[in-house]
Amino acid sequence: MKALLLSFKLIQLLICISLLSSGLYATQYHVSTLGKPTGHGTISAPWNLATALAHPFIVEAGDTIWIHGGTYHGCFESRLKGTAESNIIVRQYPSELVIIKGYYRYGKGVVLNIKGAYTTYWGFSVTNSEKQRISSETRKIRVISGVNILGHHIKLINLFIYDNPGSGIGFWSTAKNSEIYGCIIFNNGWQRTDKGTGHAIYAQNEVGTKIIRDNIIFNGFSYGIHAYTERGAIKGFHIEGNTIFNNGILSKGSKLKPNILIGGYKPADRITLLNNLTYHNLGLAGQNIELGYTSQNDSISILNNSFIGGGPVFQLLNWKRVNIKGNTFYGTSRLVTLNTNADTQPYVWNNNTYHEGGYSRPMNNLNFKNWIKTYSVDQTSHYHFNQPKTNEIFVNPNMYEAGRGHITIFNWEGLEHIQIDLSGILKEGMEYKIFDVENLLSEPIIEGVFSGGKITIPLNLTNISSPIGNVPTIPKHTGIEFNAYLLISN
């Protein structure tokens, strides 16, 4: 028995050594603007970016490739491939600013084209040097998107993707079980002769589930999240905790587009919208949420979101199974549009809150009482004949970086400043900076050392980071009733 016990302990020890070995043997490599293809990936002899992304033979699963500060000009393709047990990580070096700035070359239409698998891309910026953003019959623009995700099990974490005359991110079906997390995506797209186009995230999926979580997406030429297909698939999306506002506002005439579209010519299924905050400037026309297009769709869950502004605020077409609970709707036009012949019997639709902004028949062209009677939904929901009155503050700590988070405020009370408890993100002694995301490329609006308690944040902001190039519309800052912020620390 004693020998058996010793043998068991030996086996446990060997298992522990095996589990630890992947971490012990992980290697850190380095990339620099002065790096060379002949480098060794060391800090004294770094690679250039193209070489590192081509997967040098010495890079293994679990390794980290640090990109050092500077601007990397060109279009790049990554073929890095980790394993299911351990991703390769490509990350901006701490306290250094990395910008990958694309330009049109050799017909390449994307700044960072991601193939490979099981790789994480973390913390840097992807933007563009092309300034022509308006296409005409005689002058075509050179369309260049920010990031294409073609490989599977890919993660984008805390990237800044902006001013690309194409889509911000192409999130395609081959990128199964991939994730976009904590990114700030703005000022992407271009103006065609007939409309603004180029979406913040253009997504399709068939196998597994794509995750789009805790991003801030705003001020594009067209849609925010555009999960659409004509011949492919849009099945399996988990969309959670995002702040999405004023998409379409850069286009000619500031024609707002839906902040979220799910639908197309093929059925959508396995869709979850959870804890998202969407906003269109009050008084501007344009749909906010569009769920369903021409095809008959299967299942969707819409839980605890705030959909504010636009008209209609919320459109739901052609779904078999719906679970919609705990959401807040407010707008000055139509609140909800539904198929007039919709079979709501299988739907779970209750415990929501509606705020009417003066439109007397906002619920599928019905008042609220007749809406309940006609469709047998919202039996225990709440309806108000005015806008919300109490401020709402949403603080999302970052899952991957301690001391980082996003803050979104609906300032219904019209305050000039507000005090926020950030102790859920910051610890005493941390140096911190808070940026207005609409003026992200400028200085922080607040910085200091956290000493506990609440931090006072201004709400009467007006400056923005103007889009690069000849955009038809330079947007104004959102009104005092809505603001979004990035919090970072040491």
HELIX and SHEET records of a PDB file:
HELIX    1   1 LYS A    2  LEU A   24  1                                  23    
HELIX    2   2 LEU A   49  LEU A   53  1                                   5    
HELIX    3   3 PHE A  368  TYR A  375  1                                   8    
HELIX    4   4 VAL A  437  ASN A  439  5                                   3    
SHEET    1   A12 GLN A  28  VAL A  31  0                                        
SHEET    2   A12 THR A  64  ILE A  67  1                                        
SHEET    3   A12 ILE A  88  GLN A  92  1                                        
SHEET    4   A12 ALA A 117  TRP A 122  1                                        
SHEET    5   A12 HIS A 152  ILE A 157  1                                        
SHEET    6   A12 GLU A 179  TYR A 181  1                                        
SHEET    7   A12 LYS A 210  ARG A 213  1                                        
SHEET    8   A12 ILE A 234  GLU A 240  1                                        
SHEET    9   A12 ALA A 268  LEU A 274  1                                        
SHEET   10   A12 ASN A 297  LEU A 303  1                                        
SHEET   11   A12 TRP A 319  LYS A 325  1                                        
SHEET   12   A12 VAL A 348  ASN A 350  1                                        
SHEET    1   B12 GLY A  70  HIS A  73  0                                        
SHEET    2   B12 VAL A  98  GLY A 102  1                                        
SHEET    3   B12 SER A 125  ASN A 128  1                                        
SHEET    4   B12 PHE A 160  TYR A 162  1                                        
SHEET    5   B12 ILE A 184  PHE A 186  1                                        
SHEET    6   B12 ILE A 216  PHE A 218  1                                        
SHEET    7   B12 THR A 243  PHE A 245  1                                        
SHEET    8   B12 LEU A 277  TYR A 279  1                                        
SHEET    9   B12 SER A 306  ILE A 308  1                                        
SHEET   10   B12 THR A 328  GLY A 331  1                                        
SHEET   11   B12 THR A 353  GLU A 356  1                                        
SHEET   12   B12 HIS A 382  HIS A 384  1                                        
SHEET    1   C10 PHE A  76  SER A  78  0                                        
SHEET    2   C10 VAL A 110  ILE A 114  1                                        
SHEET    3   C10 SER A 145  ILE A 149  1                                        
SHEET    4   C10 ILE A 169  PHE A 171  1                                        
SHEET    5   C10 ILE A 201  ALA A 203  1                                        
SHEET    6   C10 ILE A 225  ALA A 227  1                                        
SHEET    7   C10 ILE A 260  ILE A 262  1                                        
SHEET    8   C10 ILE A 289  LEU A 291  1                                        
SHEET    9   C10 PHE A 314  LEU A 316  1                                        
SHEET   10   C10 VAL A 336  LEU A 338  1                                        
SHEET    1   D 2 TRP A 190  GLN A 191  0                                        
SHEET    2   D 2 GLY A 196  THR A 197 -1                                        
SHEET    1   E 5 GLU A 392  PRO A 397  0                                        
SHEET    2   E 5 GLY A 405  PHE A 410 -1                                        
SHEET    3   E 5 PHE A 482  SER A 489 -1                                        
SHEET    4   E 5 GLU A 431  ASP A 436 -1                                        
SHEET    5   E 5 ILE A 446  VAL A 449 -1                                        
SHEET    1   F 2 HIS A 417  ASP A 421  0                                        
SHEET    2   F 2 LYS A 454  PRO A 458 -1                                        
END                                                                             
